[in-house]
């Protein structure tokens, strides 16, 4: 698509020359390009549309890459990509071999840090800032949403950075949303700050005048505003940021580039940590996304004119939510926890029906795990529904706060396995490997909806830490037999065995139809590994283990070690993900790459 302004932008330097009318047109063109590409490729829409003017203003005041700009999570960095020389590649967004939906240093020098998970931008930016202050040149800016401010790591960084002098800047992108509606005390505090706007217009005007005066303007500005800040603190008392040592500027309209540029210039002039409070509207400029920001956070391809269609097929997440509602109806001790992912984990019905037993703790997975352990210790039956990639943050809490005392928390690990287009930071391929290192953890892996529902219901009364992991998307129900017990043998009474678990069992069943002399063994309970499984596999001449997870530390390695100890003298082969991160691609393409699809299984066993 040809654009009057955007096609001329090859680097952030080009936008510094634009007048007000051209800046407004550029913002409009950026929105059109984002909507066009995301409607074809899928991606994060509402968050990016809300951050367009903010991103333009940042690049007009700061000088990337000398000034590092880090977007927390990075799912709102599409405008940043378009302003930093990636327009010609933007059509490949989230495609195999294309550009990432998040910040990636290997993609551009303007992406100073890998992003994908929440609440780490201030830590990363402060580290980069300190490196620059030691080595010379530039500053660093962390752009963090109010949703990400519910994560504790952000406050660890604020506490560290606020104690020091220096021109370190945090931009709070306040849109009253993360993925689900923000909860807790922090959003209320931001709302209170948003309502104190009276004196800001005069402050911007005075600052602009003073900063334009040669030589003496900046010193006068700094003296006046130091007095002003002292007076403001006396009148308004402290907010949380000033209490942590930050100079607080704002709130400012996040869709008014001139006002933001004025405020960013002021922040850049201070020799102290500064937080700039910017108020934006998620989904800005696209009516459907503005009206339904939750539904347009992450989208698949859609019709721009008609908006996003509603999904008609139930997903694993939906089934998990239904099972929890069924449990809660019959057991008043059952409760559900989410970390700002109510819709993503299928808990919206539970949240509506059982409000007193539903807990959205914000983007705080560590707290969620320990909170669940506390609930369980108090007699409740807590189910924490969390994406596999985000549970990584709660590893220590699973180990220390739940496993040592064997507190019976229940972890519903959504998006387990390969998730596709979101790439390296969101793949759920590590959970089995890291959770199987922890004593007292029991891991279950259903393939079909009926299994998932049964496992959730059956684990309610078990006095154990139960982990039930299931993939993204919908089931491929192609098995007519009965799946029961800790493992299931689909037998031809062969001398070869395919062993697997989870979603790709459906691929193994299809492969078996084209193979002779081959049994398929499904692990329903993945870990701990029972002696019975090892003894069963020892009888085969050839065992092929297919695992949709990381090879190192995976179940295939565990079983292989046990087979050696059991003097297995047959052939044992493992097909899993090697020592690498899985990039963006479709799920079928990734499964084929790692030999986990039906055709690969057939070829491997035949050969």
N, C-alpha and C positions, 0 to 999 in steps of 0.2 A: 504494500500500500504506500502511496506517495503522500508525504506530508510537507507542508510549507516550511515548518521550523524544525521538526524532529529529524528530518532527513539530513539536515545540516549540522546536527550535533554529533561530533565524533569524540568529544571528551568534555569534562565539566568546565573547562576553560571557555568553551563556546557559549555557554549559557550566561556567563558573566557580562556579556556584551549586549544582551537583549534589553529592550525597553519594556514597560509595564504591559502594553498590549501584546507584545510578542511572548512574554512570559505566560500570560493568560491563555494564549493560543497553544503554546507548547504544552501546558497542563492538560488542555482539552485533547490534544493529539495523543499524549501519553495514555490518557484514559481509553481512547478509542483503540489504540494498539493493544493494551492489556485485555480489554473486553474481547477483542477479535481473536487473539491467540488463545486465551483461556477458554473461550467458547469451543475451540477446536481441540485443544490438548488437555483440558482440565487444569486445575491448579487452585491456588488461593486467590480469591477474587476480592471479597469485601475488604479485607485488610489492606490490599494493595491500592484499591481505589481511594481509600481513606487517607493514604500517606503520600499522595502525589505532590501537592503543594509543599508539604513539609520537606520532602526529598529535594525538590527544586530549590527551595530556600536554603537548605543546608549546603548544597553544592554551589550556590551563588556567594555564600559568605566564607565557607571553608574551602581549602584547596586540596582535594584528594588527588593523589595518594599521600602527599606530604602530611596532610591532616587525615588521620584514619577515622573513618565513619563505620561503626558496627551497628547493624540492625539486629536487635534481640530476636531470636528465633530465625530471622531472615526470610520469613514467609511474606514479608511486606517489602521486599527489596527489588521488585520488578521495575519500578520507575528508576531506581538506582542503576540497574543493569542497562536500561535504555539510555541513560545519560552518560554512561561510561564506555561507549563504543561497542555495544552489543546488539544494536538494532538489527543488523544483518543476520544475526544468529537467533534472534528472539523467537522466531517461528519454530525453533527446535526445543523450546522450553519443555523440560521434564520428559524429553524423548531419549531413547537409547542413543548415546553418542552426542547428545545435544547439551544445552546449558542447563544448569541445575535450577530448581525452584528456590534455592537458598544461596547464601554467600559461599563461594569456594575460591580460596586463594589461587589454586591451580588454574582457575578460569580467567582471572583478571587481577592486575596489581591493585585495582580499586577495591577488591574484597580482601581486607586485611586478616580475616579470621574465619574459620569454618563455623557455620551456624546451622541450626536445625532444632536444638532443644532450648528450652526457655530459661530465662533469668540469669544467664551467664555473661551478658554483654558488658555490664559495668566492670566485672572482674577482668575480662579480657581487655577492654578499652583502657582501664587504669594501668594494667601491665604494659600495654603498648605505649601509653603516655609516659610512664616512668622510664621506659627504654629510650624514648625520644628525648626526654629531658636530660638523660645521662649522655647520650650519644650526639645530641644536638639536632634541632629542627623539628617543627611541627607540633601539633597537639593531637588529641584523640577525643572522639565524641561517641558516646553510647546512646543509641536511640532505643528506648525500652517502653513497652506498652504498660498500661495500668494493670492488665491481666497478669503480665509477667512479674509485676511488683508484688504478687501474692506468693512468690517463691522466695524462700529464706535466703538463698545465695545472694540475691540482690542487696539485702541488708547487710550481709557480711562485707560485701564490697563497699557499700556506702559508708559503713563504719570505718573501714580501713582508709578510704580515700578522703573522707571528710576531715581527718585529723591532720592533713598536710596542706601546705600552701602549693599553689601552682594552677595553671590554666587548664584544668581538667573539667570537661563539660558532660553533663547527662541531660538528654532531652526526654522528658516524660510525654509519650504520645497517649493522651488520655481520651479514649473513645468509649469508656464505660463497658467495654466488652473484652473478653479473651476469646474463647471459642463459644462456650456457654456464657450466660450473663454472669458478670462478676459478683462475687459474694464476699461477705466479711466486712471487717472494720475499715480496711484501706480504701475501698471504693467510696465509702461515706466520707472519709477524710478528703478525698480528691474532690468530691462534690462540693464540700464546704469551701475549699480553696477556689473552685471555679466561680463561686458566687461573689467573690470579692474583686470586682473588676473596675470599680469607680475611678481609681486614680491612674490606671495604666496608660490611657491615651495621652495624658499630659506628660507622663514619664517618658514615653517614646519620643514625643516631640522635642522635649528638652534635651534628651540624649543625642538625638540627631543633630541638633544645632551645635551642641558643644563638641561633638566628635569631628565636625567639619572645620572647626577653627584650627588653623595650623599651629603647631608647637605647643601652645598653652592649653588648647581645648581638652585634650585627654587628661592631663593632670587635674584641671578644674573639675572635669566630669567625675573623676575618681573620688575627689574630696567630697564633692556635693553628695554623691550617691553613697558614700560611706556614712555620712551623717544621716541621709535618708533611711538607709537600712537600719541604723541604730534606732531611729524614731519609729520606723515601722514595727520593729521588734517590740518596742515599748508599748505601742498602741494595740497591735494584733496579737502580741505574745508570739511564741515560737510555733512553727509547724514541724512536722517530723523531720523534714530535710534540714531546716536551719538548726534544729537540735543536734543533728549529726554533723554539723560543721559546714554545710553547703549554703552558699548564697542562693536564694530562691527568686526567680524571675517568672512572672506570669500571673495568671493564665493568659494565653494569647490565642486568638482564632487560628486554628491550624489550616484554614483554607484561604488565609490572607497572607500572600507571600511577602508583601511589604512590611507588615507588622512583625512577622517572624524574622525577616532579615534584620530589622532594627534591633530586635531582642538578641539575636545570635551575635550581632556585632558588639553589643554591650557585654554579653557573656565572654566573648573573645578578648575583651579588654581587661578583664579582671585577673589578678594574680591569686586566685583562690578557687577552690572547686565550686562550680555553679550548676544548679539545676534549672532548666527552662521548661516550664509547664505549658504544653501545647494541647489544645482541645480540638479533636477532629471528629468527623462523622464516618463511621465504618460504612463502606459501600458507596461513598459520595459520588454522585454523577451518574449512577445507574439505578433507576427507580426500584427495580426488584431487589437489588442488593441493599439499598438503603432501608427499605421496608422490612426485609427479612435477613438481617446480617448473619444470624446463626446458620440459616440454610445456605448462604452464599459464602461461608468461610472457606471451605474446601469443596470444589465442585468437579464433576465429570463434564465431558463435552455437553453443550446445551445450545438451544436456539436463542440467539440474542434478542430477537423480536418478541418471542413468546416467554422467555425466561426459562429457568431450570425446571424440568419435569420432575414429578414425584416418583421415587423408586417404588416399583410395584412388587418386586420380589423381596421376601424377608431375608435378612442377613444373619450370620452367626450372632452378631451383636443383638439383633432383635430377639432371637431365640433365648439368649442368655437373660435378657430383661424379662421375658415372659416367664422363664423358669423361676426367677427371683420373686416375681409377683405371686406365682403359685405357692412358693414356699412361705412367703410373708403372710399370705391369707390364712395359712394353717398353723403358723408358728410366730407368736408375738416377739420372739427373741431375734428373729432374722432382720438384719439391717443391711443397707448398701452404702458404699462409699465411692465417690469419684473425685478425681483431681481436675476439676474444670472441664470435664468431658461427658456431661450428662447425655447429650444426644449421640455423641460418637460411640459411647459404650452401650447404647440402647436402654438407658435407665430413665427415660422421660416418663414412662407410665408409672414406674415405681415411685418416682419423685412426686407425682401427682396424687397417687393413692395412699402412700405411706410417708407423709411429710415428716412426722416425728422420728422416723427411722431411716431417713435419707440424709446423707451428709456430703455436701460438696465442699471440699476443704481448700479449693483453689489449686493453683499450680504448685503443689507441695507434696510430691510423692513420698518423700522421707517421712514427713509428718503423717501422711495417710496410713502408712504401714504401721507405725508405732501407735497411732490412734486406734487402728483396728485391733492391735494387740491389747490395748487398754480396754476396749469394748469387750473383747473376748474374755479378758481377765475378770471383767465385771459381770459376766454371765450372758452376754449377747453372742449372737452368731453372725459376725461381720463378713461380708463379701466385698472386697475391694476390686472394682473393675478398672483395669488400667491397660494401656497399650504396652506390648512387650518392650518396645524401645524406651519407654518412660519408666518402666519398673527398674531398669538398670540403676536409676538414681536411688532406689530404696534397698540396694543390696545389703548394706551394713545393718539396716533396720530389720530386714528379714533374718539375717544371721544373728544379730545380738539381741534384738528386742522380742523376737518371736521364737526363733529356733532353740536357743539355749534352754529356755524354760518350757519348750514345746507348747507354746500358746496356740490354740487351734484357730488361727486366722485362715480365711479362704481368699485366695487370689485368683481372680478371673482375668487371665492374660490374653487380651484381645490383640488382633493384628499379629499373631505369632506366625513366624515363617516369613517368606518373601512378600513384601507389600507392593512392589512395583515402582510407580513413577516418582515417588518422593525421594527415592535414592538412599544413599549410605546412612544418613542420620536417622532413618525411620524403619529400616529393615528389622524384623523381629526374629533374627536368626541366632541370637546369643543366649536366650533365656534358659534353655535346657542345659547348656554347658555351664553357666554360672550358678544356676540353682541346684544342680546336682552335686555341687561341691559342699552343700550345706546339710549337715545331719538333720534328721527329723522332717525333711521336706519330702512330700509325696507329689509326684507330677503325673497328671493325666492328660491324654491327648485324643479327643474325639475326632472323627472324620465327618460324621453326619449329625444333623440336627437332633435326631432322637437320642443319640449318644450324649451329646452336649447337655441336653435337658436332664437326662438321667443322671449324669455325673454330678451336676450341680445339686440336684435334689438328694442324691445318695450321700454326698459328702457333708451335708448339713449336720448330721448327728455324730460324725466321726471326730474323735478327740485327737486330731492331727492337723498339721499344716497342709492344706490341700491346695495345689496349684492346678488349675484347669486351663489349658492353653488351646486356642482355636484361631483360625485364620481370618483374614479380611474377606469380605464378599459373601457369595452364596455357595451352597453345597452342590456337589455333583453326585446325586444319589443313584448309584449304579450297582448296589449290592442287595441281593434279595435274601441272604442268609441271616442268621442271628449273631449278633455281636454281644458277647457277655464275658464276665470274668476279667481278669487282669490281662489276658491275651486271647486272641482268637486264631485258630488254625484253619485256613481255607485249603483243604487237602485234596491232592490228586495222588497222595501216597508216593510222592516223587523222591528222587535222590538230591534234588536241588531245592533251595528255599530262598525266596525273597522275603526279607524282613523290613518292616517299615512302621510308621505311625503317623497319625494326623491326616491332613488333607490328601497327601499323595498315596494313601492306601487305595483311593479310587483309581489312580493310575496303575497301581500294581495289579488290581483286579482285572483291569482291561488287558494288561500285558499277559496275565496268566492265560487268557483265552487263546493267545497265539503261541503259547509255549507248551511243550510236552514235559512230563516228568518234573514239574515244578510246583511246589506248595507256596502259598503266601501266608506269612505269619504277621498278624497285626498286634502291636503292643498297645493295649488300651491304657494300662498303667505303665508309664514309661520308666519311672524311677521310684523307689529302689528296684534294682534288677533281682528277680527271684532266681533261686537255684534251679527251679523247674524249667525256666526258659533256657538256661545254659545247658542243662541236660538234654532238652529237646533238640537244640541246635547241634549238639555234639553228634547226633545220629546222621546228619546229612553229609554228603560228600562235598557239596558246594553251597556256600551261604553268601548271598548278596544283600548287603545292607544299604538301603537308600534312605537318606536323612535330610530333611529340609531344614538344615541348621548348620552351624559351624562344625567342622570336622574335629578340631582340637578340643578335647574335653566332652565331645558329644556322646550320645548313648552307644553309637556304633563302636567307638573306641573302648568304652567301658565293657561292653559285651565281648569284644575281641580279646581284651586282656583276660577276662574270665575264662574264655574258651581255651586260651593258651595254658592257663593254670589247670584246666580240666583235660589237658593232653589231647586237644583236638588236632587231628592230623589231616583234615580236609582243607579245602580252599576257602579262604575268607576274604571278601572284597568289600570295600567301603566306598560309597559314592555320596559325597556331601560337599559342602562349601569349604574350600581350602582357606589358607591364611590370607584372606583378602576381604575387602568391603564390597557389598553388592551395590552396583550403581543403578541409575534410573533405567527402567525398561518396563515392558509389560510383564505381568506375572508368567504367562506361558513362555515368553522368550527367555526369561531368567531360569525357569525350570528346565528348559531344554539345554541351556548353556551348561548347567550343572548336572546333566544326565538324570534328571528327576522326572521327566515326562514319560509317557507310556512307550513311545517309540524307542527312546534310549534304553529303557529297561529291557525291552524285547531284544534289541541288538546286543546288549551286554551279556545277557544270559545265554543267548544263542551262540555267541562267539566264544 
